[in-house]
Amino acid sequence: MLVAGGIGTGLVVGWVAVRLSLPAPWNVRVWLLLSSIALALIVLLVASPAAAIGFAVALLVAALICYGWLRELARRRLAEPLS
């Protein structure tokens, strides 16, 4: 259960980090990076190394999916004809 919790937390944190960091200035991006690292350390201390690895992998996967999804939405918005 701890590994599943770490993976679920990583998915949410990765998605939210990308959604918040794209329109944000650099200092917010640094803050999000440091927060994600701190959260990974908390997962490591509370749960186990396997849960922390699951958290990190899930965070990366969710961030990549969210980034690709947002890029595709932006591409589709630009490709629409003006009406």
HELIX and SHEET records of a PDB file:
HELIX    1   1 LEU A    2  SER A   21  1                                  20    
HELIX    2   2 TRP A   26  VAL A   46  1                                  21    
HELIX    3   3 PRO A   49  ALA A   79  1                                  31    
END                                                                             
